[in-house]
Amino acid sequence: MEQYHLSDSEYRFLQVVWSAEPVGSGDLVRLCAGELGWKKSTTYTVLKKLCEKGVLKNESSMVSSAVPRETVAGDAAEAFVEKAFGGSLPGFLTAFMGGRKLTGQEAEALRRLIDQYEEG
C-alpha cells in the first residue's frame, strides 16, 4: 500500500479541496486565498505537486481527490505515531488519554476494535 507523505501545508490544502470537491481550479484559487492566504501561484504549485503524488486529480480544470480522506488521514496518523512515539500505539494512547477516563461505551468500542485488528 502506498503511503502519502504530506507537509502540513499540503494537508491544509487538501482540507480545502475535500470541503469543496469537485471544485473548479479558479474557485479553488479563491478558496485558498481566503482560507489559507495563498496566492494563485502557490495554489497551482501545490495542486500540481499533489496531482504528481497521485492524491488529487485535475481534469478539465476540475479538481477532486484521487485518494479517500480516510487513507490520507490514516497515513498522517501512522507517521505521527512513528515519529513521536517510535511506532508505539500504547505509548501514543497513554499520551493521548492524559489521565482522562473512558466511558463504558468508549471502552467497549475500543475492545471491539482491538479484537478486530488483533493478530491471530
C-alpha positions as CSV (number, residue, x, y, z in Angstrom):
1,M,0.0,0.0,0.0
2,E,1.4,3.4,-1.0
3,Q,1.9,5.9,1.8
4,Y,1.3,9.6,1.2
5,H,3.9,11.8,2.9
6,L,2.5,15.3,3.1
7,S,3.6,18.5,4.5
8,D,1.3,20.5,6.9
9,S,0.5,23.0,4.1
10,E,-0.3,20.2,1.7
11,Y,-2.7,18.7,4.3
12,R,-4.4,22.0,4.9
13,F,-4.8,22.4,1.1
14,L,-6.4,19.0,0.9
15,Q,-8.8,20.1,3.7
16,V,-9.9,22.9,1.4
17,V,-10.3,20.6,-1.6
18,W,-12.2,17.9,0.4
19,S,-14.7,20.5,1.7
20,A,-15.5,21.8,-1.8
21,E,-14.8,18.9,-4.3
22,P,-15.3,18.7,-7.1
23,V,-14.1,22.3,-7.4
24,G,-13.1,24.3,-10.4
25,S,-9.4,25.4,-10.3
26,G,-10.4,29.1,-10.4
27,D,-12.8,28.6,-7.4
28,L,-10.0,26.7,-5.6
29,V,-7.7,29.7,-6.1
30,R,-10.3,32.0,-4.5
31,L,-10.9,29.5,-1.6
32,C,-7.2,29.1,-0.9
33,A,-6.7,32.9,-0.9
34,G,-9.5,33.3,1.6
35,E,-8.8,30.3,3.8
36,L,-5.0,29.9,3.6
37,G,-3.9,33.4,2.5
38,W,-2.3,31.9,-0.6
39,K,-1.5,33.5,-3.9
40,K,-2.6,31.9,-7.2
41,S,0.9,30.7,-7.9
42,T,1.1,28.9,-4.6
43,T,-2.2,27.2,-5.1
44,Y,-1.2,25.9,-8.5
45,T,2.2,24.8,-7.3
46,V,0.7,22.7,-4.5
47,L,-2.1,21.4,-6.7
48,K,0.5,20.2,-9.3
49,K,2.6,18.6,-6.6
50,L,-0.4,16.7,-5.1
51,C,-1.5,15.6,-8.6
52,E,2.0,14.2,-9.2
53,K,1.8,12.3,-5.9
54,G,-1.5,10.8,-7.0
55,V,-3.5,12.4,-4.2
56,L,-5.5,14.8,-6.4
57,K,-6.9,14.8,-9.9
58,N,-7.2,17.9,-12.1
59,E,-9.3,17.0,-15.1
60,S,-10.6,19.8,-17.4
61,S,-9.9,22.3,-14.6
62,M,-12.0,20.4,-12.1
63,V,-10.1,19.3,-9.0
64,S,-11.1,16.3,-7.0
65,S,-9.5,13.8,-4.7
66,A,-7.9,10.6,-6.1
67,V,-7.4,9.1,-2.6
68,P,-10.1,9.0,0.2
69,R,-9.7,11.4,3.1
70,E,-9.5,8.4,5.5
71,T,-6.5,7.0,3.7
72,V,-4.6,10.2,3.9
73,A,-5.6,10.8,7.5
74,G,-4.5,7.2,8.4
75,D,-1.1,7.7,6.8
76,A,-0.7,11.0,8.7
77,A,-1.6,9.4,12.0
78,E,0.7,6.5,11.4
79,A,3.6,8.8,10.5
80,F,2.9,10.9,13.7
81,V,2.9,7.8,15.9
82,E,6.1,6.6,14.3
83,K,7.8,9.9,14.7
84,A,6.6,10.9,18.1
85,F,6.3,7.5,19.9
86,G,8.7,5.3,18.0
87,G,5.7,3.5,16.5
88,S,4.3,2.5,19.9
89,L,0.5,2.6,19.7
90,P,0.2,2.0,23.5
91,G,2.6,4.9,24.1
92,F,0.5,7.2,21.8
93,L,-2.7,6.2,23.6
94,T,-1.2,6.8,27.0
95,A,-0.1,10.3,26.0
96,F,-3.4,10.9,24.2
97,M,-5.5,9.9,27.2
98,G,-3.6,12.2,29.5
99,G,-5.3,10.6,32.6
100,R,-8.9,11.0,31.4
101,K,-11.3,8.2,31.9
102,L,-13.2,6.4,29.1
103,T,-17.0,5.9,29.2
104,G,-18.2,2.3,29.2
105,Q,-19.3,2.8,25.6
106,E,-15.9,4.1,24.5
107,A,-14.1,1.2,26.3
108,E,-16.4,-1.3,24.6
109,A,-15.8,0.3,21.2
110,L,-12.0,0.1,21.7
111,R,-12.3,-3.6,22.8
112,R,-14.2,-4.4,19.6
113,L,-11.6,-2.5,17.6
114,I,-8.7,-4.4,19.2
115,D,-10.4,-7.7,18.7
116,Q,-10.9,-6.9,15.0
117,Y,-7.3,-6.0,14.4
118,E,-5.5,-8.4,16.8
119,E,-3.1,-10.8,15.1
120,G,-4.1,-14.4,15.4
